[in-house]
Amino acid sequence: MLLRTILLILTIGIASLDAGDFQVGTGKSDITPQMGVPLDGAISQNGPVSEIHDAPHVRALVFDDGETKATIAIVDNTMISASLIDEAKALIETQTGIPGSNSIIAATHTHSTPRAMVGLLDDILFNEYLASLPEGIAAAVNRANENLQPASIGWGSLDVPEYVHNRRWFVEPSEQIANPFGEEGERVRMNPGRDGLIDPAGPVDPEVSLLSVQDASGSPLAVLGNYGVHYIGGTKRGSVSADYFGVFAEEIKSQLGGGDSFLGIMSNGTSGDVNAVDFSHPRVKYEPFQNLTQVGTDLASRAKPVVKGIQHKSDITIATAEAVLKLKVRKPDAEKLAWARETSSTIDATKRLTRPQVYARETIELEKYPDTLPVRIQALRIGEIGIVGIPCEVFAETGLAIKAAKIFPNTMVIELANGYYGYLPTPQQHEWGGYETWPARSSCLERDAETYIRKAAIELLEQLAAP
């Protein structure tokens, strides 16, 4: 593990100046893409933006204990390349003085936005969108910094199991399928349908974590939620939407009676293998946007009494830590690369790609990757709250393991933070197979990456908890 850690930064606010000097600011910016920007991803083929159902935003909090400043910015996007986040962090440091090591910037993983992956598409509108995103992120943080005011914070949580279901299932041999490379024998299927199901291939985390902020008068100033469901979906092709994340943000503001400065935020927990579909029950049909609206509204309604019961404190100190791990890329061997080149030669640009063609293209793209990637893991302590940011689609079992370490009384794990390096299956999940394990830009890290990342996250929290 030590050999894989190439950078470690620890910054601690030694003490607040006086009780009550703790400050929090809120900021928001609109990052709605233009019409025609492609919504395609590495695997998905979603076409261009044709309507804006609800505007995506960046929602940011800045915390200041009198010695140290830190920020959390949650972006309504599917995923964001590390280089774009690094650019945003540089802008934030220039504009606010908050160093990049003190900034956690994460995507929500709504699927109804462009995928902010550098090099994904050769499209003018898409590249213009990517170029504008760092400025949009920095704008929200800058506003939050300008809006700093005396505040107090507290923590609460509740379990909402109804909307979290593991989407990876062990299935009977009759329902097992070959992977896109023509290889048989995978025991697990993602989104398998209703036939031949045995058991889910992993747990879920039903906890809705809530960080609440009040202003000096005791009025609500912000609520940062965290919940491990991939996204809700059920939108329309070509529609832009913040999904249930945006609904929760607006509903919690309305239900708590928040003023103009109030900011509701929902971040994505560890949901790489979790969605809102219970495959053990008959399918439920919804109108477009119906389910995501219901889920966001319900979560806000159930969070309201929890938030109102939270005890808030203003004698708060802040600490941050980060580690950059040098992790290997699962690059194709000569045989798979030859298959990819042959398969990709059959691609017709006027037709939708088949699944083998998609993964042939991904195999060729993976070959262009460096042999290793710098994967940044970040931790933030705000009083007795520990927050971890991981730049992957993290499985629920990993998030549960980090929480189970009980380094802090309250722990929040935010995925898709500070970059995007695809799914993060455990070594055992890799052995079982399934979509999330198939090598592609959406699943590029070595098989043992989860082990190293989980260990690093726990070690960072331990450093922050040390006296």
C-alpha positions as a printed Julia matrix, in Angstrom:
467×3 Matrix{Float64}:
   0.0     0.0     0.0
   2.78    2.43    0.89
   4.36    1.88   -2.51
   1.11    2.88   -4.17
   0.7     6.13   -2.24
   2.53    8.8    -4.21
   1.13   11.85   -2.44
  -0.27   12.49    1.02
  -1.44   15.87    2.28
  -2.84   16.54    5.77
  -4.22   19.93    6.74
  -5.74   20.54   10.15
  -7.43   23.61   11.61
  -5.84   23.54   15.05
  -8.72   25.31   16.78
 -11.54   27.7    16.11
 -10.78   31.19   17.33
 -13.79   31.21   19.65
 -17.05   29.33   19.91
 -19.35   30.9    17.34
 -16.59   31.85   14.89
 -17.4    28.83   12.72
 -18.88   29.97    9.43
 -20.65   28.34    6.49
 -21.55   29.78    3.11
 -23.88   28.49    0.4
 -23.59   28.94   -3.36
 -25.24   27.66   -6.51
 -24.64   27.96  -10.26
 -26.62   26.86  -13.31
 -24.76   24.48  -15.67
 -27.51   23.77  -18.21
 -26.02   22.48  -21.49
 -26.97   23.81  -24.91
 -29.45   22.04  -27.13
 -27.7    19.46  -29.27
 -24.92   18.57  -26.81
 -24.51   14.77  -26.97
 -25.68   12.74  -23.97
 -23.72    9.68  -25.08
 -21.32    7.94  -22.72
 -18.58    5.38  -23.04
 -21.24    2.63  -23.16
 -24.57    4.45  -23.55
 -25.89    5.84  -26.84
 -28.41    8.46  -25.74
 -28.4    11.02  -28.54
 -28.3    14.82  -28.17
 -30.03   17.19  -25.75
 -33.49   18.02  -27.1
 -35.22   19.52  -24.05
 -34.49   20.85  -20.56
 -36.88   19.29  -18.05
 -35.15   20.87  -15.05
 -31.88   22.75  -14.94
 -28.77   21.01  -13.56
 -26.76   22.95  -11.0
 -23.59   23.0    -8.95
 -24.44   23.32   -5.25
 -21.59   24.25   -2.93
 -20.89   24.69    0.77
 -17.83   26.45    2.16
 -16.82   25.78    5.78
 -14.49   28.07    7.75
 -13.36   27.42   11.35
 -11.19   30.53   11.55
  -8.03   28.61   10.63
  -9.0    26.32    7.77
 -11.45   26.57    4.91
 -12.9    23.61    3.01
 -15.59   23.17    0.4
 -17.94   20.48   -0.86
 -19.42   21.04   -4.34
 -21.97   18.6    -5.75
 -22.44   18.75   -9.51
 -25.5    17.57  -11.45
 -23.53   15.47  -13.91
 -23.06   11.78  -14.62
 -19.3    11.76  -14.1
 -16.45   14.28  -14.41
 -12.87   13.7   -15.53
 -10.17   14.44  -12.97
  -8.54   17.0   -15.28
 -11.73   19.1   -15.32
 -11.99   18.94  -11.54
  -8.33   19.87  -11.2
  -9.02   22.9   -13.4
 -11.99   23.84  -11.22
  -9.88   23.46   -8.07
  -7.23   25.76   -9.51
  -9.88   28.4   -10.21
 -11.32   27.96   -6.71
  -7.91   28.42   -5.11
  -7.26   31.57   -7.14
 -10.68   33.05   -6.34
 -11.1    31.98   -2.71
  -7.74   30.78   -1.39
  -9.18   27.32   -0.68
  -6.52   24.78   -1.73
  -7.43   21.85   -3.94
  -6.69   19.42   -1.12
  -9.54   21.06    0.83
 -12.12   20.76   -1.98
 -14.34   17.74   -2.54
 -16.07   18.06   -5.92
 -18.4    15.22   -6.89
 -20.9    14.32   -9.6
 -24.4    13.19   -8.61
 -24.57   10.58  -11.4
 -27.85   11.72  -12.86
 -27.95    9.99  -16.24
 -29.83   12.88  -17.85
 -26.83   15.14  -18.47
 -23.8    15.05  -20.76
 -20.99   12.81  -19.51
 -18.13   15.14  -18.63
 -15.33   12.83  -19.76
 -12.42   14.43  -21.58
 -11.73   12.75  -24.93
 -15.04   10.9   -24.95
 -16.49   12.53  -28.09
 -15.2    14.58  -31.01
 -18.02   17.12  -31.0
 -17.82   20.92  -30.91
 -20.85   21.46  -28.63
 -19.71   18.71  -26.28
 -16.23   20.18  -25.98
 -17.68   23.64  -25.35
 -19.74   22.15  -22.52
 -16.64   20.53  -21.0
 -14.73   23.8   -21.24
 -17.47   25.68  -19.37
 -17.88   23.17  -16.53
 -14.85   24.12  -14.37
 -15.97   27.75  -14.41
 -19.49   26.7   -13.39
 -18.12   24.69  -10.45
 -15.84   27.5    -9.34
 -18.67   30.04   -9.59
 -20.78   28.12   -7.06
 -17.88   27.81   -4.62
 -16.96   31.47   -5.04
 -20.52   32.5    -4.21
 -20.51   30.23   -1.17
 -17.27   31.82   -0.01
 -18.74   35.3    -0.44
 -21.81   34.22    1.56
 -19.92   32.97    4.64
 -21.82   33.68    7.86
 -21.76   32.46   11.48
 -23.33   29.02   11.6
 -23.68   25.77   13.51
 -23.89   22.21   12.24
 -25.28   18.86   13.28
 -25.75   15.35   11.99
 -28.66   12.96   11.64
 -29.64    9.94    9.59
 -32.5     7.62    8.78
 -32.86    4.34    6.95
 -34.91    4.27    3.74
 -34.61    0.73    2.32
 -37.44    1.01   -0.19
 -35.38    2.59   -2.97
 -32.08    0.7    -2.7
 -31.78   -2.72   -4.38
 -28.65   -4.48   -5.52
 -28.84   -4.7    -9.29
 -26.29   -7.52   -9.57
 -27.82  -10.97   -9.18
 -26.64  -14.54   -9.18
 -28.78  -16.25  -11.82
 -29.52  -19.8   -12.84
 -27.3   -21.23  -15.61
 -30.2   -20.86  -18.07
 -30.1   -17.07  -17.57
 -26.34  -16.64  -17.69
 -25.08  -14.85  -20.79
 -21.78  -14.47  -22.58
 -19.99  -11.2   -21.95
 -19.36   -8.82  -24.9
 -16.05  -10.55  -25.61
 -17.8   -13.88  -26.17
 -16.63  -15.38  -22.86
 -19.01  -17.72  -20.99
 -19.33  -18.63  -17.33
 -20.15  -15.39  -15.53
 -22.33  -16.1   -12.51
 -23.7   -12.57  -12.03
 -25.89  -10.4   -14.26
 -26.63   -6.71  -13.89
 -30.33   -5.77  -14.25
 -31.16   -9.42  -15.0
 -34.92   -9.3   -15.43
 -37.23  -11.5   -13.33
 -36.4   -15.03  -14.5
 -33.9   -17.42  -12.96
 -32.94  -15.2   -10.04
 -31.06  -16.75   -7.11
 -29.78  -14.01   -4.78
 -28.41  -10.45   -4.98
 -24.63  -10.45   -5.34
 -24.08   -7.85   -2.64
 -25.64   -5.71    0.12
 -27.15   -2.23   -0.02
 -26.76    0.74    2.32
 -30.2     2.12    3.27
 -28.84    5.05    5.31
 -29.73    8.6     4.31
 -27.02   10.7     5.98
 -27.86   14.34    6.71
 -25.49   17.18    7.55
 -27.58   20.12    8.71
 -26.48   23.76    8.93
 -28.22   26.57   10.82
 -27.45   30.27   10.75
 -26.78   32.36   13.86
 -30.51   32.79   14.49
 -31.14   29.04   14.42
 -32.85   29.13   11.03
 -32.06   26.41    8.48
 -29.2    27.34    6.13
 -28.33   24.08    4.37
 -28.87   20.33    4.34
 -26.38   18.02    2.65
 -27.84   14.56    2.1
 -26.11   11.37    1.01
 -27.88    8.23   -0.25
 -26.6     5.16   -2.06
 -28.89    4.78   -5.06
 -27.38    4.92   -8.56
 -30.05    7.32   -9.84
 -33.82    6.97  -10.33
 -34.26    7.71  -14.03
 -37.46    7.18  -15.96
 -36.86   10.36  -17.95
 -37.3    10.88  -21.7
 -34.65   10.44  -24.36
 -32.92   13.74  -24.98
 -34.15   15.32  -21.72
 -31.84   17.06  -19.28
 -32.68   16.56  -15.61
 -30.98   16.61  -12.21
 -33.01   13.46  -11.39
 -34.13   12.92   -7.79
 -31.05   14.76   -6.54
 -32.52   18.03   -7.8
 -36.0    17.23   -6.52
 -34.67   16.57   -3.02
 -32.7    19.82   -3.05
 -35.77   21.91   -3.82
 -38.18   19.91   -1.64
 -36.07   20.02    1.51
 -35.81   23.8     1.12
 -39.57   24.11    0.76
 -40.4    21.77    3.62
 -37.97   23.39    6.07
 -39.03   26.88    5.07
 -35.53   27.85    4.01
 -34.84   31.43    2.96
 -33.0    32.76   -0.06
 -29.61   31.59    1.27
 -30.82   28.08    2.07
 -29.27   25.3    -0.02
 -30.48   21.73   -0.26
 -28.03   19.17   -1.65
 -28.17   15.44   -2.28
 -24.88   13.65   -2.97
 -24.49   10.09   -4.23
 -23.37    7.5    -1.7
 -21.85    4.15   -2.64
 -24.2     2.91   -5.35
 -22.09    1.38   -8.11
 -24.13   -1.84   -7.81
 -27.38   -0.38   -6.47
 -30.45    1.03   -8.18
 -34.13    1.6    -7.37
 -35.47   -1.52   -9.14
 -36.45   -4.55   -7.07
 -36.05   -7.43   -9.52
 -37.63   -9.88   -7.07
 -41.0    -8.16   -7.61
 -43.08   -7.45  -10.74
 -42.09   -4.4   -12.71
 -43.83   -1.13  -11.83
 -44.48    1.29  -14.69
 -44.27    5.07  -14.23
 -44.91    8.09  -16.38
 -41.76   10.01  -17.42
 -40.21   11.79  -14.4
 -42.92   10.41  -12.07
 -40.74    8.08  -10.02
 -37.78   10.41   -9.57
 -40.17   13.14   -8.39
 -41.83   10.77   -5.93
 -38.53    9.54   -4.53
 -36.99   12.99   -4.12
 -40.14   14.33   -2.48
 -40.5    11.33   -0.17
 -36.88   11.49    0.98
 -37.24   15.2     1.76
 -40.46   14.58    3.69
 -38.84   11.86    5.76
 -35.66   13.88    6.3
 -37.56   16.92    7.61
 -38.34   15.64   11.14
 -34.81   14.23   11.46
 -33.29   17.6    10.57
 -35.6    19.4    12.99
 -34.43   17.09   15.79
 -30.71   17.58   15.21
 -28.65   19.3    17.9
 -26.34   21.87   16.27
 -22.9    23.01   17.44
 -20.74   25.99   16.5
 -17.48   25.02   18.28
 -16.27   23.18   15.19
 -12.81   22.5    13.78
 -11.98   21.36   10.24
  -9.3    18.98    8.97
  -8.56   17.55    5.53
  -6.35   14.77    4.2
  -5.79   13.15    0.84
  -3.78   10.39   -0.77
  -3.08    9.77   -4.44
  -2.75    6.08   -5.29
  -0.87    4.85   -8.34
  -3.17    2.07   -9.61
  -2.78   -0.17  -12.63
  -5.05   -0.11  -15.67
  -6.56   -3.38  -16.96
  -5.21   -3.0   -20.46
  -6.07   -5.59  -23.14
  -3.7    -8.36  -24.13
  -2.74   -8.96  -27.76
  -5.53  -11.49  -28.35
  -8.28   -9.2   -27.06
  -6.86   -6.25  -28.95
  -6.89   -8.26  -32.19
 -10.53   -9.21  -31.53
 -11.35   -5.55  -30.91
  -9.78   -4.36  -34.14
 -11.56   -7.01  -36.16
 -14.91   -6.33  -34.49
 -14.63   -2.56  -34.77
 -13.98   -2.89  -38.5
 -17.66   -3.86  -38.86
 -18.95   -0.61  -37.32
 -21.34    1.34  -39.54
 -21.39    4.99  -38.44
 -25.02    5.32  -39.54
 -26.25    2.53  -37.24
 -26.45    1.97  -33.5
 -23.49   -0.05  -32.21
 -23.99   -3.61  -31.04
 -22.74   -4.55  -27.58
 -19.62   -6.31  -28.95
 -18.89   -3.27  -31.13
 -19.2    -0.95  -28.11
 -16.71   -3.02  -26.13
 -14.41   -3.42  -29.12
 -14.23    0.37  -29.26
 -13.66    0.5   -25.49
 -10.87   -2.08  -25.73
  -9.07    0.05  -28.29
  -9.52    3.14  -26.08
  -8.17    1.29  -23.04
  -5.05    0.36  -24.98
  -4.34    4.11  -25.27
  -4.46    4.58  -21.49
  -1.24    4.83  -19.48
  -0.24    1.72  -17.55
  -1.15    3.4   -14.25
  -3.49    6.18  -13.16
  -3.23    8.59  -10.19
  -6.4     8.01   -8.16
  -7.1    10.68   -5.52
  -8.84    9.68   -2.27
  -9.89   12.53   -0.02
 -11.18   12.9     3.53
 -12.67   15.85    5.39
 -13.44   16.2     9.1
 -16.02   18.76   10.19
 -16.3    18.46   13.94
 -17.32   14.86   14.66
 -18.29   14.19   11.03
 -15.98   12.29    8.68
 -16.53   12.6     4.93
 -14.7    10.55    2.29
 -14.58   11.27   -1.46
 -13.75    8.44   -3.9
 -13.49    8.97   -7.72
 -15.26    5.76   -8.73
 -18.68    4.13   -8.88
 -18.22    2.43   -5.52
 -20.1    -0.73   -4.52
 -22.29   -0.59   -1.41
 -20.18   -3.17    0.42
 -17.16   -0.87    0.22
 -19.05    2.06    1.67
 -20.45   -0.13    4.44
 -16.94   -1.37    5.27
 -15.64    2.21    5.57
 -18.54    3.14    7.84
 -18.11   -0.06    9.87
 -14.57    0.99   10.77
 -16.28    3.58   13.03
 -13.43    6.06   12.93
 -15.95    8.86   13.48
 -19.38    8.74   15.13
 -20.79    9.89   11.79
 -19.34    8.99    8.39
 -20.44    9.94    4.88
 -18.93    8.38    1.75
 -19.38   10.34   -1.48
 -18.63    8.55   -4.74
 -17.62   10.06   -8.1
 -15.58   12.68   -6.22
 -12.54   14.45   -7.68
 -12.51   12.42  -10.9
 -13.85    9.37  -12.67
 -12.16    5.97  -12.89
 -15.18    3.76  -13.49
 -16.72    1.01  -11.41
 -14.92   -0.31   -8.34
 -15.82   -4.01   -7.9
 -14.14   -5.97   -5.13
 -11.8    -8.8    -6.2
 -14.61  -11.26   -5.46
 -17.08   -9.3    -7.62
 -14.53   -9.34  -10.44
 -14.41  -13.13  -10.17
 -18.2   -13.39  -10.43
 -18.3   -11.16  -13.52
 -21.09   -8.99  -14.88
 -21.36   -5.59  -16.56
 -19.52   -3.59  -13.92
 -16.44   -5.81  -14.28
 -16.13   -5.69  -18.09
 -12.94   -3.79  -19.08
 -13.78   -0.39  -20.56
 -13.3     3.26  -19.8
 -16.2     2.71  -17.38
 -14.3    -0.08  -15.56
 -10.59    0.4   -16.05
  -8.78   -0.14  -12.76
  -6.92   -3.27  -11.68
  -8.81   -6.06   -9.88
  -7.31   -5.18   -6.49
  -8.08   -1.45   -6.75
 -10.99   -1.66   -4.3
  -8.76   -3.18   -1.64
  -6.23   -0.35   -1.9
  -8.84    2.39   -2.09
 -10.87    1.12    0.87
  -7.72    0.85    2.99
  -6.6     4.34    2.02
 -10.0     5.83    2.88
  -9.95    4.28    6.34
  -6.35    5.35    6.95
  -7.16    8.95    6.0
 -10.09    9.01    8.42
  -7.85    7.59   11.15
  -5.35   10.39   10.55
  -8.08   13.0    10.85
  -9.42   11.42   14.05
  -6.01   11.28   15.72
  -5.59   13.74   18.63
